[in-house]
Amino acid sequence: GSYFQNGRKVASLILFLIYDLAVSAWRVAVVVMRPKLELKPGVFLYRHKVRSEFQIALLSNLVGLTPGTLIFDISDDERTLYVHAFDCSDPDARRREISEGFERRILELSE
């Protein structure tokens, strides 16, 4: 039971990573190909819910792998990620993407 459940959760995380990489790369390509760049790069804070140092590292690395985003710092209490996004026009949408995407799947792995 639990071996196969964990296998499915890991597969879900890997498949989501592949999906997110493709969607993010497409977004970046579309923006770059436009004659007039309408970017609003910026920084937003993301207060995560993961618990262990491994989970924090995993979340940071997965978000950082996504084209157009970069984790450039973490707060002293290790609860908040500082995220630079090439398009930060809607930081709440970016936070939701992280929360409902990578973070949810990482938390499911520890259940």
Buried (B, 14 or more C-beta within 10 A) or exposed (E): EEEEEBEEBEEBBEEBBEEBBEEBEEBBEEBEEEEEEEBEEBEBEBEBEBEEEEBBEBBBEBBBBBBBBBBEEBEEEEEBBBBBBBBBEEBEEBBEBBBEBBBBBBBBBEE
